[in-house]
Amino acid sequence: MPPKAAPFTIYAVSLRDVNMVRLLLQANATVAHLLDDNGLSAIHIAASKDYTEVIREILCHCPDATELTDGDGNTFLHVAAKKGATAVVKLVLSNPLFIHSINETNHEGNTPLHVAAMNHNIEIVQLLLSHSIVNKNVINCKGLTPLDVALSIDASKFGFIRTTMIKAFRSADTRFGLRRMDIMMYDDQGSLEEELDRHRAMTNNLALVAVLIATVTFAAAFTLPGGYNSDDNNQGQGMAILAKKLVFKVFLISNTIAMTSSIFVTFLLIYSSSPDYSSSPERDLRMGVIIIAMRFVQVALGGMLVAFSMGIYVVVVSQCSWLAYLICGMTISVPIIVWTLDDIIWAHWLKQKGT
């Protein structure tokens, strides 16, 4: 088949068209070896997009495609580690046929584990470290092991990622390369004060948000939607008018969840405000507390959103149902929009990082 068939294979892979890829490979399996203008083969493109079904199809017709490298000597697993293609990495680790690709090095001596650490892909690093077949202490051409690469991450920009990744490497019994320990200790001490400042800022922000949520939800508990029964001749005087409605009960439960979660966060941050950062366990404890606090703040925000929508719904639906449904829909859309924007921002950041 003439070389111009290569773009068709690449296009079919990029479009995730498994049927087209199958037809092209059935006609001539060698098209899997053809490269695009950037020196990437079809399996590299599939790995960068995390298309495991396409990779299976390619390897079904061309098993030696696992040995293909780009201009920098990267195999498809290197590309997957760089792009954060979790499904592809899981496929490789679960198939004995790919054993030789796991510790393959590129022209700079980097294994996929090196590449994952360089590109801050924590999930890929954890996956690779969890398998005994992965050589965790390969030294690249610069004399760096994957742990050295993780240690070289800019702490001022990626402090949390750096800390989490180093912790994962240390728990996997990895080693440093040939480096002077006095220089390593000096580097760690230099970043300690910056790490302390970041932890303080995160703690203060979380505490502020938690206090605001607690204040709002506490006030909402005593200004109930629908008001109170003020009829002097009624035995239910002073009771909530809408107390028997299911939506009102949902309002109370979600408001209580939001308030108790925010109060828990406040006490948790106060408890963990120890100034001692001289030891690694203290720093790990503070980071663990911050992660837990962030989760409970998310729970509190979710509870507050539900309480708000239910409070509006219960007092409006009987008079204007469309408005009640609209407000509930707008409230529900808030976390969806946040998650979508988060994915877009991360995708853009990874794209910029990869260029």
TORLUM-840623 format. One record per residue: residue in one letter; x, z, y of N, C-alpha, C, CB in turn. Coordinates in pm, whole numbers, plus 32768, in hexadecimal, padded with zeros to 4 digits. Last residue first. Glycine has a CB too. Example, Ala and Ser with C-alpha at 12.3 -4.5 7.8 and 13.67 -1.06 7.14 Angstrom:
BEGIN
S850582C47F1F855782CA7F96850A831380038580823C7FC4/A8527830C7DC784CE830C7E3E8528830C7EB6846B83897E41/
end
This chain:
BEGIN
T810989C7881881408952885A81CE896C888C80E6892788CE/G80AF8ABA87BC80E28A59875B812489E0879880748A2D8703/K804F8B3B889980C58B72885781048B0E87F880A08BF2880C/Q7F6F8AA888D07FDC8AA88931805C8AD888F37FBA8AFF89A9/K7EDD8AE787EA7F028A5D88067F758A5488687E8B8A12883C/L7EBD8BFA880A7F098BC987977F348B3987AC7EB68BD58716/W7E1F8BF788F17EA28C3788F37EF98C0688807E938CCF88ED/H7D3B8B7588947D898B3889007E158B7289057D448B4C8988/A7CE68C3187D77D078BA887AC7D5D8B6288157C878B588792/W7CB68D0D887D7D1F8D1488177D498C8A87E87CF18D6687A0/I7BE28CA189157C5D8CCD89587CD08CD388F57C488D57899A/I7B248C71884E7B568C02889F7BDA8C2788E07AEF8BDC890B/D7AF58D7487ED7B2B8D0D87937B678C9987E17ABD8CD98735/D7A8D8DE788D77B078E1E889B7B488DB9883E7AE78E9F884E/L79A68D5388FB7A118D46895E7A958D7B892679ED8D9189DE/T791B8DB38819793C8D24882679AE8D0F888778C18CD68854/W79018EC38853794C8E9987DC79758E0787E578F88EB0875D/V78638EAC893F78E68EEE8942793C8EC388CC78D68F858942/I777C8E3288DD77CE8DEC8942785B8E278946778C8DF689CD/I77258EFC883377428E7787FD779C8E2A885D76BF8E2887E3/P76F38FD488E077638FDC888077888F5588457741903B8810/V76188F4B897876938F8089B677048F8C89517677900989F5/S75328F0788F175968E9E890676198ED2893F755E8E358963/I74918FE688FC74D38FC6887C75438F60888F746C8F908818/T74388FC98A04748A903D89DD74D79021895D743290B989CB/M739E8EE189F774128EE68A50746F8F588A2A73E68EF68AE3/G72D88F37894373328EC9892073AF8EC8897572EB8E46892E/C725B8FFF89DC729C9022895D73008FB689327232903788EF/I71F98F5F8AAB725B8FC98AC972A48FF38A4A721690438B0A/L71478EBB8A1C71B88E808A6772238EE88A8171878E448AEC/Y708A8F7289BD70DE8F28895D71598EEC89A2708C8EB9891A/A701F8FC38AB3705D90268A5B70BA8FE189F66FF190778A10/L6FB68ED38B1170218F138B5C706A8F7A8B066FE98F568BDB/W6EF08EA48A546F5F8E458A5F6FD48E828AAB6F318DC68AA4/S6E398F798A7C6E8A8F738A026F028F168A0F6E348F46898D/C6DC5903D8B516E098FBA8B5F6E6B8FAB8AEA6E558FAF8BEB/Q6D3D911E8AFC6D0E90D78B736D4B904B8B806D2E91288BEE/S6DB9917E8A1B6D27917B8A1C6CEF912C8A926CF092078A20/V6ECB91798A576E94911A89F76DFC911189FD6EBF9140896C/V6F2D92428AFF6F0991C08B3A6EB8916A8ADA6F8791768B63/V6F7E93258A806F2893378AF56EF792B38B2F6F7293858B60/V701A92CF89AE6FA8932489906F4A93348A066FD893AB8963/Y70ED92398A28708991F989D2700B924E89C570C391DD8948/I718D92F48AA8714592908AF770D292548AA671A492208B25/G71E6938189C671A193C78A32715293688A8A720594128A87/M726892B9893571F192F888FD71A19342896772179357888D/S7340927E89E172DF921689BE725E92518987731C91B58958/F73C2937D89EC7391933B8A65732592D58A44740592F68AB0/A740493A988E173AC94078928737093C689A473F89486894D/V74B592D388B5743792DB886973D4933688AF7451930D87DB/L7582931B8968753C929B897674B5929D892E7593922A8940/M75D0941188FB7598940D8982754D938B899C7608941E89EA/G763693C0880475C29418880B75809416889275E894A487E8/G77129328885E76A792E988137628933C881676D292D28784/L77A893F388D77776938389287704933B88E277E793208946/A77DF948E87F4779394C68864775A945888BD77EC952388B7/V787993DD875C77FA9410872777A2944487977813947F86BF/Q795393C4880C7902934E87EA787A937687B2794D92F68785/V79AC94C98800797C9495888079279418886979F2947588DE/F7A0194CF86F8798D951F871E795694F787A779B195B3871E/R7ADE942087097A6E940286AE79F1944F86D77A959424861D/M7B8294A987BD7B4E942587E17AD793FF87897BBB93BA87D5/A7BC1958D87267B72959A87A17B35951587CB7BC995D28811/I7C62951A86607BE29559863B7B88956586B57BFA95E585FE/I7D3894C687057CEC946486B67C64949C868E7D3C943B8639/I7D8F95BD87687D5E955887C57D0B94EF877B7DD39515880E/V7DE79637867C7D77967286C77D3B960C87267DA596EF8716/G7EC09592863D7E4E959A85E27DD395D386277E7195F0856B/M7F6695C987167F32954287057EBA954186A77F9F94E486D1/R7F9B96DB86E37F5896B2875F7F1C962687517FBA96B687D6/L802096C785EB7FA2971285F77F5596E786727FBD97A985FB/D81039638863180A495FC85D3801D964185DA80DA96038544/R817A96F686D681509675871080EB963086B481CA961A8728/E81AA97C1861E815697DB86928123975986CF81A4982B86FB/P82599742856681D4976B853B8175978785AF81DE97E684E6/S83459718860B82F296A785E3826896D385B3833796588577/S837E97F9871E838197D78690832297668671835F9851863B/S8357981D882983E1981287F983E997E8876784279896880C/Y827A984B88B5828997C3887F831597B18844826E975A88ED/D81A5993B8913821C992A88C0821F989F8883822099938852/P80BB996F89988124992689E1819F9908898E814E99748A5A/S7F7D993B89067FFE998088FD80699930894580259996886A/S7E6F98F788FE7EBB98E189797F3F992D89797E69990B89F1/S7DAF990A883B7E2A98BF881B7E8498AC88937E06983887E2/Y7CDA999288AB7D2499D1883E7DAB998E88277CD299CD87BD/I7C7A98D1895C7CB0994F89907D09999389277C3E99AE89BA/L7C22981188A87C9097EF89037CCD986C89407C5E97928971/L7B5398A1882C7BC1986B87DD7C3A984D88347B9697EE8793/F7AA098D388FB7AE5994388BC7B5E9914886C7A8699908862/T7A5597C4892E7A8F981889967ADD988C895A7A21984E89F3/V79E79773883A7A5E9730886E7AA2978788D67A3996A888AB/F7907981C8830796F982787CA79F197E887FA794197E58747/I787797B4890678A9983E890F7918985488A8783698A488FA/S783C96B8889C788F96C2891578C7974F8927783E969A8990/S779C970187C2781896B687AC787496C2882477FA96228791/T76C497808840771B97CE87E7779F978687CC76D497EA8764/M765896A388D27688971B891676E8976A88BE76129774893E/A761795E5880A767295C1887776AC963E88B97629956C88DF/I75629679876D75DE9646873276459626879E75C295C886DD/T7497969E882B74DF971287F7756496E887B77489975C8790/N74429599884B747695E188BF74C7965B88937403960C891C/S73E39565874974569519877C7494955C87F6742D948A87A0/I730C962087427379962486DF73F595DD8714734C95E4865A/L726795D1881972A1965788157319965E87B6723796BC87EB/F722594C687CD726794E3884D72AD956A8848720294E088C0/V719B94F386E2721A94AA86DD726B94C2875C7201941286C9/K70BE95708752711495BD86F9719C957986E970D195CE8670/F7052949787DA707F950B882770DD956287D27007955E8858/V700793F78706707093C7876070A8943A87B3703A935987BC/L6F36948F86966FB39479864B7025944F86A76F9E940F85DF/K6E83958A874C6EA494FD87396F2E94EE86F56EA394B287C1/K6E5A9690878A6E31966387056E5395D186E86D9E967686F6/A6EAB96B988946EF896F688286ED696C0879E6EE3978A8829/L6E56966B898C6E6B960289286EB1963688A96EBD95908965/I6E5097568A216DD4970C8A0A6DE396A989986DAB96C38A89/A6EEC988589CB6EFD97F789EC6E7F97AA89C66F7897BD89A4/M6E5099B48A4A6E88996289DF6E9298D08A0B6E32996D895F/G6DC99A398B0F6E5B9A3C8B126E9E99EA8AA76E899AC68B07/Q6CB29A7F8A456CEC9A7D8ACA6D859A8D8AC46CAE9AED8B20/G6C149A7189656C949A2C89636CD79A2689EB6C8299A3892F/Q6B229ADF89986B849B3389546C109AF389506B549B5088C7/N6A949AA38AD36AC29A6A8A546B2C9AC58A186AFB99DB8A69/N6A5A9AED8BCE69F69B0C8B676A209ADA8ADC69719ACF8B8D/D6B229A8C8C6F6B1A9B1D8C5B6ABC9B438BEA6AEE9B608CDA/D6BEA997C8C386B5F99A78C356B579A3C8C136B0D99538BCF/S6CDD99028C316CC9996A8C976C3A999C8C9D6CF199348D1E/N6DC498868B566D3598A58B626D25991A8BC36CF698C68AD6/Y6ECB97BF8BE56E9898308B9A6E0398438BB26EE598AF8BBF/G6F4896688BC96F3196E98C076EFA97528BA86ED596D98C79/G6F9295688B886F06958D8B766EE396138BB26EE3958E8AE6/P70D995C98B26707D955D8B496FEC95848B2B70A194DC8AFD/L715A97038BA2712B96B08B3470D096408B6570E397058ACE/T723697958C1371DF973B8C6271A896D38C01722E96F58CDA/F72D398168B63727498688BAE722098178C1172BD98D58BF7/A737597558AF3732C97AD8A9872C398018ADF738D98088A4F/A73FB96E18BC6738C96968B8B733896ED8B2E73C1961E8B3D/A74C5979D8BF4745A978F8C5773E297478C1C748D97428CD2/F755D97688B0F752697EE8B2474B297E98B88759498508B55/T75AA96618B3D7551967E8ACC751397098AD7759C96718A48/V765096828C2075DB962A8C237578964E8BB4760695988C16/T771797348BC176C697548C36764497048C397715973A8CB6/A778796A88AEA7748972A8AD376ED97508B4777B397968ABE/I77F095CB8B73778695B78B10773C963A8AF777C095818A8B/L78B3964E8C11784696038C5177D195EE8BF1787A957A8C83/V795A96B58B4A791397118BA4789F96CA8BE87974974A8C0D/A79BA95C58AD8796E96248A87791E96848ADF79CC96738A2B/V7A4895538BAD79D4950E8B76797C956E8B277A0094998B1D/L7B1296188BC97AB895F88C387A3995B58C077AFE959D8C9D/A7B92960D8AD17B5096898AFB7AED966F8B6C7BB896F18B29/L7BFA950A8AD97B97952D8A747B4A95AB8A9B7BDA954089EC/N7CAF95278BB07C4194C68BB67BD294E78B537C7794398B9C/N7D5E95EC8B4E7D1096048BC87C9995A58BD37D6995F48C43/T7DCA95688A6E7D8095E48A5E7D2895FF8AD67DDF96598A48/M7E4E94908AE77DE194778A887D8A94F28A767E19944A8A02/A7F0C951F8B7E7EAB94C88BC17E3394AD8B677EED94438BEB/R7F9C95A18AB37F5595EF8B197EEA959C8B5D7FB796258B81/H800794C58A2D7FAC952089E67F5B95738A497FF9957C8987/R80AD945C8AF4803E940D8AC17FD794658A7B807193A18A61/D816495308B15811095078B85809894B68B56816194B48BEA/L81DC952F8A16819395A58A44813595818AB681F596138A70/E825C94378A1B81F2945089B9819D94C789E2822F9468892E/E831894688AE382B194018AF7823D94158A9782EE93758AE5/E83B2952B8A62836A954D8ADC82FC94E88AFB83CA95578B51/L841B9493898B83C7950889728374952C89EC841D957F8949/S84D093CC89B5844393A489B483E5941A89A2842B93408946/G85C2945389A4859F940F8A20850D93EA8A2785F293948A31/Q85CA94AB889F85BA950E8907858F94CE898A863A955D891A/D85F493B6881D857994008804855F9466887185809445877C/D86F29373887E8681931C889A85FC93658888868592A18841/Y8789944488108780943888A1870993E088C8880293FD88DB/M8774940D8702873C948A8735872B948387CC87939500870F/M87FF931886F98772931D86D28730939A870A87649318863A/I88FC936C873F88B6930F879788219311877A88EE92808788/D893B940F86678937944C86EC88EE93F3874F89C59468871E/M893A9361858E88CE93C1859988C79400862488DE942C8530/R8974920C859489AA928E85B7893892F085D28A0692848632/R8908914F84788903916D8507893C91F8851E88729163853D/L88B89089838D893690C783B4893790D9844C89B090718386/G875790D6837187CD90878355884A90D1838187C58FFF839B/F868891D582DB86C0918E834D87359138831E86ED91F083BB/R859291BF81D3861191EC820C863491998287868191E381A4/T845F924A814884B491DD81778530921581BB8467918181D6/D838D92E180D6841992F880AF8471928180D184229318801A/A829392CE813A82B3927580CA8345927D80A1829191E680EE/S828F936E82158246939F819F82629349812581B193A381BB/R831692C882C583589342829683139379821A835A93AC8304/F8256920082F482D691DF82B68319925B827B8334919D831E/A818B92948371816F924E82F381F1922D82AA811E91CD830E/K821192E7845881DF934C83FA81C4930D8371815F938F8430/I823891F384D282AD923F84A6828392A9844082F49280851E/M812B91B2850B8179915E84B181F391AA847C81A590DF84F9/T80DC927885BF80959268854080E8921A84DB800F92228557/T8191924A8693818E92CB864E814D92BF85C48142933286A2/R814E914186DD81D6916386B281D691E5866182339171872D/I8044915B872B8066910286BC80F0912786848064906E86E9/F806792098806801692338794803891DF87187F81922787B4/G8110916D88B3813691F1888280EB921B88068120925688ED/F813F9070892B80FE907B88A8811F91018867812A9007884C/K81BB90938A21814890398A1680F9904F899681758FA88A1E/S8285914B8A00823691528A7B81BA90FB8A75828B91298AF2/A83079108891482AE917C891382579183898F82FF91FB8905/D83428FE1887F833E901B890682D7908C890A831B8FAD8970/I83E68FFF8747836D8FDA8791836B9024881682ED8FFA8740/S84B4905A86AC84D8900F8724845F8FE28776852A8F9786FD/L844290C885CB847B9124862D849B90DD86B184F9916585F6/A84078FE1853C839A9033857083CB909185DD8359908484FF/V850D8F9484FD84B98F3D854E84468F8C858C84838EC784FA/D855A9066845685A2905084D5854F8FFA8534862A900D84BB/L84AD90318382849F90AE83CE84E590A4845484D69124837D/P85148F3D831F848F8F40835E84778FBF83AE84248F3382F5/T86708F43838E860A8F4E832785818F49836C861C8FD382D4/L87698E78841F86F48ECE8431869C8ECE83B686A48EA284AB/G88388DC5844188568E49840A87E48EAB841388CB8E81844F/K87F48CCC8488881D8D2484F5883D8DB184C687B18D28855E/C87988C5E839E88188C2E83D3884B8C828448880A8B9D83FF/N87088D8082F487098CF6832487918CD38361869A8CE1838B/I86EB8E3781D087308E30825187388D9E827C87BF8E6F8248/V85E08ED1812986318E58813A866D8E5781C685DC8DD78122/N853F8FA380D485BC8FC1811B86188F4981268604903180D5/K84688F728034844D8FAA80B884CA8FBE810C8406902C80AB/N83F58E867F6984748EC47F8C846C8EF1801E84ED8E617F76/V82D48EA97EAD830A8E837F30838B8ECF7F4982A28EA07FA1/I82788F217DCB82C88EA77DBA83078E7A7E3D82728E387D81/S81D18FEF7E14825A90107DEC82B38F957DE0825890597D68/H81028FEA7F2B81248FA97EAC81B88FBF7E8C81038F127EB0/S80DC90538024809390937FB680B590587F2E800090877FCE/L815C8FB580DB819E903280B3815C9072803A819E90948127/L809C8EEB80FE811C8ECC80BD81638F4A808D81768E7E811E/L7FD08F7C81817FB68F36810380388F1C80B77F6D8EB3811E/Q80538FD3826880229036820780058FF6817F7FA3907A823C/V80848EDB82E480F38F3382BF80C78F97825581288F7E833A/I7F7D8E8783137FD38E3982B980488E8F828980088DBA8300/E7F2F8F4C83CA7EE88F3F834B7F3A8EF182E57E618EFA8361/I7FDE8F2284A57FE48F9F84587FA38F8F83CF7F9F900F84A5/N808B8E47853480178E3E84DB80198EB4847980178DB7848E/H81568E1485ED81018E8B85FE80848E8885A780D98E98868F/N82128D5585C381978D2B8605812C8D988609815F8CB185BF/M82D98DDA853982F88D9B85BA827B8D7A860983498D1C85A5/A82508E1C844C82798E8584A982978E4D853382F48ECF8472/A82348D1D83DD81BD8D6C83FC81DE8DDB845F81808DA7837C/V83428CDA83B882EF8C8B841382728CD8843C82C88C0683D3/H83968D9482F683D78D8E837A83798D4C83DF845D8D408371/L82EC8D3D822882DE8DC5825D83218DD082E6831A8E2C81FC/P834B8C3C81ED82C68C4D822A82AE8CD88264825B8C2F81C3/T84A88C58825784408C5181F183B78C558237844E8CC58189/N85A68BB0830285318C06830A84D28BEE829584E88BF1838E/G86808B0D8326868A8B7882C486138BD682C287048BC682DE/E865C8A3783C086928AAC8404869D8B2483A6863B8ACF847B/H85E289828316866B8964834486AB89DB838B866988EC83A0/N85358A6B8239853F89F0828785CF89DE82B884DD89F282FF/T85128AE480E785448AF2817085478A6A81B585D08B328171/E84268B728005846F8AFC8034849B8B1080C684188A7C8028/N83908C2F7F89840D8C5C7FC784638BE77FF8845D8CB07F65/I82B38B957F33829E8C147F79831B8C417FC482738C7F7F17/S82DC8AB77E9982C78AA27F2982C78B247F7782458A5A7F3F/H82EB8B027D9183668AD37DD183588AC27E6883928A507D93/I81E18B3D7D5182448BA97D5C82BF8B7C7DA9826D8BD97CD0/F81078AA07D2781428A9D7DAD81B18B037DBF80D78AB57E15/L80A08ACB7C3080E38A4B7C46812B8A457CCD807D89DA7C3D/P80118BB97C34809D8BBB7C0580E88B397C1E80A08BDA7B71/N7F488C107D3D7F628BA47CDF7FF58BA47CB47F3C8B1C7D1D/S7F288CCC7E027ED88CDE7D887EF48C747D1D7E458CDA7DAC/L7FC38C7B7ED67FE88CF77E927F9D8D0A7E0E7FCD8D6D7EEC/V7F378B947F277FC08B8A7EF47FE58C057EA280248B787F68/L7E438C037F7E7E468B9E7F137ED08B967ED47E1C8B157F4A/K7E998CA480507E5C8CE37FDA7E5D8C827F637DCB8D0F7FF9/V7EEB8BD980FE7F4D8C3980CC7F178C7F804F7F718CA18139/V7DF48B6081317E5F8B1380F17EC78B7180B47EA28AB28156/A7D6A8C2D81B57D368BF981357DA28BAB80EA7CBC8BA0814D/T7E008C5082A57DF88CBA823F7DCD8C8481B77D968D25826B/A7EB98BC483757E5B8B8E83127E548BEC829A7E868AFE82E5/G7F5D8BE884547F018C52842D7E978C2483CB7EBF8C8B84A5/K801E8B3184947F998B1D84CE7F358B8A84A87F638A9684A4/K80FA8B8C83FE81038B7E848F807A8B7984D081528B0284B3/A80A18B8082F980CB8C01833080D28BFD83C881538C2982F7/A80758A6C82E480048AC982D680268B5283117FDC8AD88242/V817B8A1282FD811889EB836080A18A4A835C80EA8959834A/H81EB8A7F821582218AA3829881BA8A86830582A58A5682B4/L815489F0815C81418A818166817C8AB681E881808AC980EE/F81B388ED8171812A8906819D810D899C81A980C888C6813B/T8305891E81EF82A488F6818B8217891181BF82BC89408105/N83EC88B082DF837C890882C0832388CD8253832B8924833D/G84BC881D834584CB885582C0845B88B28297854B889D82B7/D848887A3842E84D08822843884E2886583B0848788808495/G83F186C683EA847686B1842384C9872E842E8469867484A9/D8358874482BA835686FB833883E486EE836E82FA8741839F/T8351870B81558376875981CB836A870282478406879181BE/L82C68729800F82D686DB808A82F6873780FF8258868980A7/E828887B67F32831687B17F55832F87637FD6836587727EE5/T817F87947F0181AA881A7F2C823B881A7F5B8198887E7EBA/A8162869E7E94815086A77F24817887307F5980BE868B7F49/D816886857D8481E8869F7DC681DC86A47E5E824C86347D9F/P806286437D36809186CE7D2A811386EA7D7480A386F07C99/C7F7D85877D8F800C85807DB08046860E7DAD8023853E7E3C/H7E7E85B97D3D7EB085317D2B7F4785277D427E6884D27D8A/C7E6786C87D707E2F86947CF47E6686097CD47D9686907CFC/L7EC686E67E6E7F1C87107E007EE886E27D797F2A87A67E01/I7DE786877EFF7E6986467F0B7EC286677E937EAF86717F8D/E7D2487427EB37D1086B57E947D9586697E9A7CAB86777EF6/R7D8E882E7F1D7D7788227E8D7D6987907E637CF988707E64/I7D8387EC802C7E0588027FEC7DF787F67F547E3E888D8012/V7C7187E680527CBE876B80657D46877880207CD0874D80FC/E7C3288EF802A7BF8888C7FD07C4188067FDB7B63887A7FED/T7CB5897280FE7CE4898580757CAD891C80157CBD8A0F8045/Y7D09894A822A7CAD88FE81D47CDC890981437CA588688201/D7D8D89B1830A7D5A8A0E82A67CF289CB824B7D1D8A8882E9/K7E11890A83B27D82891B83CC7D40897C836A7D3C889483C5/S7F0F890783497EFF893483D47E6E894F83F77F3988CD8433/A7EDC8895824F7F06892182587EF3895882E57F988930822D/A7EA1878D82977E3B87DF82557E5D8874825E7E2C87B681C2/I7F9A874082FE7F24874083547EB7879983197EF086B08367/H803687568217805687A7828D7FDE87B182E980CE876B82D8/I7FC4869481767FB78720814D7FDD877F81BE800D873C80D2/A800985A781FC7F7D85CE81F17F6E866181CD7F3685778189/S812F85F282C680E685AE825B805785E18257812C85C481D2/L81D085BE83FC817B861283A8813485BD833F8114865E83FE/G825E854084C582A58564844B825685BC83ED832385A7846E/N81CB84E48592820A856685A582548596852981A185CC85CD/D815783FC853981BF83F1859F8209847385B8818383C0861F/D8134844D83D68103841B84568176841784BB808E8473848B/L81A283D8829181A484368301816883F7837D82338464831F/L815583CA81348169838A81B5815683ED82278109831481C6/H810F8441804D81998455807981B1841A810381F984168015/A801283F080128022847D803480AE849B8069800584D47FBB/V802D82F57FB6800A830380458015839480717F7B82CF8060/T805282FA7EA880CA83077EFB80AA83117F8F812682917EE4/A7F6982C47E217F8983507E3C800183617E997FA483987DBA/N7E8081E07E597F1281E97E587F3A82767E807F53817E7EB7/A7D7582077E147DA9817F7E237E41817C7E1B7D7B81427EA7/Q7D6183177E167D4782D17D987D7C82427D9E7CB182D07D78/L7D8D83477F237DF183737EC27DDE83327E3A7DED84097EB4/L7CA582DA7F947D2882A87FBC7D9382CD7F557D4E82DE8047/L7BDD83777F177BE082E67F047C6982AC7F267B7582A47F5A/R7C1E84787F797C21845C7EE97C2B83C67ECF7BA384957EA5/V7BF28458808A7C78847A805A7C85845A7FC67C98850F8073/M7ADD842F80817B3683C480AF7BC583DB80817B3183B98148/N7A8C852C80257A6C84B37FD97AC6843F800079D9848C7FED/V7ADC85DB80EF7B1985E680697B01856780187AE08660801E/D7B1585E382247AC6858881D07B07858281467ABC84F98211/R7B7E866582FB7B5386B582877AF98664822A7B09873482B6/L7BF985DE83C07B6685E383C67B29863483537B2E855783C5/S7CFF85EA836A7CDB863183E57C45863E83F67D1685EA845D/V7CEC854082897D0A85CE82797CDF861D82F47DA185E2825E/A7CB6844C83067C57848182A47C6D8517828E7C648435821D/Y7D9F842E839F7D1D843C83E07CB6847883827CED83B48413/I7E5D841682D17E67848583317DE0849C83757ED48468839B/T7E03832B82587E0B83A6820B7E0C841F82687E8783A781B2/F7E1D8278832D7D9B828D82F07D99830F82A07D7682158296/P7F35827F83637ED682B883C27E4C82D083867EC9825E8439/A7F9281FA826F7FAD8287828B7F4D82C182F0803A829882BB/A7F7180ED82687F08813D82287F1A81D182457F0681258192/K804F807882CB7FE38090832C7F6F80DC82EE7FB1800D8365/P80F9804781F3810680C4823D809380E0829B818580C38289/P803B7FB380E2808F7FAB81598090802E81A580607F3B81B4/M805580007F8A80008000800080588000807B7FA0807A8001/
end
